[in-house]
Amino acid sequence: MSRILFENALLVNEGESFEGWLLTEGPLIGSLGRGVAPDDVVALADERIDASGKMLLPGVIDTHVHFRDPGLTEKADMATESRAAVAGGVTSFLDMPNTVPQTTSIEALEAKKARAAEVSEANYGFFIGATNNNIDTLRKVDFTKVPGVKLFLGSSTGNMLVDAESTLHKLFEEIDAVIAVHAEDEAVIAAARERLKAEWPDGIPVELHPDVRPREACVAATRRAISLAEETGARVHVCHVSTADELRLIADAKRRGVKVTAETCPQYLLWDRNDFLTLGARVKCNPSIKEASDRIALVRALAEGGVIDTIATDHAPHLLSQKQGDALKAASGMPMIQFSLPAMLDLAATDPEAEDLVTPGRIVELMCHAPARLFGIERRGFLRPGYYADLVLVEPVGLSGGKISDTDVVSRCGWTPLAGRHLSYRVDSTWVNGRKGGGSAMALEFEK
């Protein structure tokens, strides 16, 4: 059993940052402490790593990714995207069900797990998707092996929209698991799309994507999800929150005791609709990136706490050739997993809206601790003895360093919306279950 000793690191964990050391024992964390490692700890180490000037964090748990495997592997696959994850300090991921075939059956779940066991560099879990006719399947799922149910409420990719009232109520009343909701109302989107098509008969400019998929669509569907949770007592997790209006709805619901949690994504914290003018379809995603005032509200919510529970990427790679065209033709989605941790640490360091309150510790809470708690991920997300040694060393590189380019991208798609941006942090190295660079990934387990 190999033991690795990290020395002189700045450990960031559970609301504290302190100079110290950490010793791994095989796949687990053996011990850790402040200051200089004691002689008896040093004597145990097979390898010593001087982490002077670097932060040692728990590995990031990205609870919202689309790795495109199976069926869409010209864009990405489990192998390429898990390597991109590890390159970015992400040691565990939860993959969404809108693949080909869709992950809406137990057989499809098992096939994904088998594929991940063969090729994944990071620990893995897979949502099962809800449809109008698979409630009997959902009743049979072992939710100690599955993180939850993905629900497209109001709008979807493919045919995963659940709009049958009887199915919705059975899902919310009977399934004892986290229901992760994509909340956009299709009727609102359809009306906006037809209005804009009439105004722009030769093609809707891509910068009008926030008008094609407007804030009202998000607000209507999020309100509906909260209402269903309040009626039934179900646990609802609102994915990729993009508007200030949703923040207010979720805050009010939490005050009433509704079991609702919320996720936002780096894209809604880094960009607003003005960035379409320079980045075009590279920042086109669903839900759409909204107004500058929404971005500011989301950053402030991170600082204040209490409303946004997690940051996940909604990593959704497409080839650049698929990102061409107008607001209706260019594919929606972007690769974010490789640079999400450095970008969020950079936000904490450089964004004036953060006001020194979005600290590295707060980022660790939102990207490591809270995902583990919310989904009941066993023995991960924290620097604790007996927990798995999912670790990431992060190095500050200053405001003038860390320029990102498309050539840095590990994902198969080969591009990033962050190209040209300077980030003040970079991932130095990542350990998955005590092994540097991955290669020892495990299926995640979930406490219920």
Secondary structure, DSSP 8 states (H G I E B T S, - for coil): ---EEEEEEEEEETTEEEEEEEEEETTEEEEEEESS--HHHHHH-SEEEE-TT-EEEE-EEEEEE---TTT-TTT--HHHHHHHHHHTTEEEEEE-S-SSS-S-SHHHHHHHHHHHHHH-SSEEEE-EE--TT-HHHHHH--TTTS-EEEEEES--STT-B---HHHHHHHHHH--SEEEEEE--HHHHHHHHHHHHHH-TT---GGGHHHHS-HHHHHHHHHHHHHHHHHH---EEE-S---HHHHHHHHHHHHTT--EEEEE-HHHHH--GGGHHHHGGGG--SS----HHHHHHHHHHHHH-SS--EE---B----GGGG-SSTTTS------TTTHHHHHHHHHHH-GGGTTTS-HHHHHIIIIIHHHHHHTBTT-SS--TTSB--EEEEEE--TT--B--GGG--STT---TTTT-B-SEEEEEEEETTEETSS---B--B--
